[in-house]
Amino acid sequence: MPSVRVSTKGQIVLPAGMRHRLGMEPGTVVEVVDAGSHLVIVARAEDPIREFRGMFAGADSLTEALLFERRVERSRE
């Protein structure tokens, strides 16, 4: 695990190998999460909508479940 030093300005340099492996280029926005005893650096998605597209593919449709429940309720009336 590589070590980095915090500069007098509070800056750190991420090791080149990690940046390349994660596809981080100059200008990549990251979030720094305070996890108590350590920090977590997470690259923010450029386009979150595209990033999450298909995330629930193959899962049950909540819309279909809602429509089914509404049909059942209507049949009870």
Secondary structure by P-SEA (a helix, b strand, c coil): cbbbbbcccccccccaaaaaaacccccbbbbbbbcccbbbbbbccccccccccccccccccaaaaaaaaaaaaaaac
